[in-house]
Amino acid sequence: MKESGIGSQKIIRRKGSGELEYLPDDLTIEEPLEIRIGRKVLATTMRTPGHDDELAAGFLVSEAIVHDRSQ
């Protein structure tokens, strides 16, 4: 089973002999995360899916929008 944020795509590789080889290739999946305060969009960032609440909280703290957990 793949982890969240990891996808798979088939690739075509040409061997030295000219023969084609079809192989799976793991890819990192990125999706936008829109951070809002009320209805106002504060930021949109790209991230691998998962842990969105923690990412948004870290963003708000690092940008000095909030200063502690009670906010």
C-alpha positions in Angstrom: 0.0 0.0 0.0 1.3 3.4 -0.9 1.7 6.2 1.6 -0.3 9.4 1.4 1.4 11.8 -0.9 3.0 9.0 -3.0 1.6 8.1 -6.4 2.7 5.9 -9.3 3.0 6.5 -13.0 4.2 4.2 -15.8 7.3 5.3 -17.5 8.9 4.1 -20.8 12.6 3.5 -20.8 14.6 2.7 -24.0 17.3 0.1 -23.5 20.6 0.2 -25.3 19.3 -2.4 -27.7 16.4 0.0 -28.6 13.8 -2.2 -26.9 11.2 -0.3 -24.8 10.6 -1.2 -21.2 7.5 -0.1 -19.3 8.1 0.4 -15.6 6.2 1.9 -12.6 7.8 5.1 -11.2 6.9 6.5 -7.7 6.0 10.2 -7.7 5.5 12.7 -5.0 1.9 14.1 -5.1 1.5 17.8 -4.3 -1.8 19.6 -3.9 -2.6 23.2 -2.9 -3.7 24.0 0.6 -5.7 27.2 1.0 -5.3 28.8 4.5 -8.3 31.1 5.4 -9.2 33.2 8.3 -13.0 33.5 8.2 -13.8 33.9 4.5 -10.6 35.7 3.7 -7.9 33.7 1.9 -4.6 34.3 3.7 -2.3 32.0 1.7 -2.2 29.1 -0.7 0.7 26.8 -0.4 1.7 23.5 -2.1 2.1 20.5 0.1 2.0 16.7 0.1 -1.5 15.7 1.4 -1.8 15.0 5.1 -1.2 16.8 8.4 -3.0 19.9 7.0 -4.0 21.2 10.5 -0.4 21.1 11.7 0.9 22.8 8.5 -1.6 25.6 8.7 -0.9 26.1 12.5 2.9 26.2 11.8 2.4 28.7 9.0 0.3 31.0 11.2 3.0 30.9 14.0 5.9 31.4 11.6 4.2 34.4 10.0 3.5 35.8 13.5 -0.2 35.8 12.8 -0.8 33.9 16.0 1.6 33.7 19.0 0.3 30.8 21.0 -2.1 27.8 20.9 -4.9 29.7 22.6 -5.4 31.9 19.5 
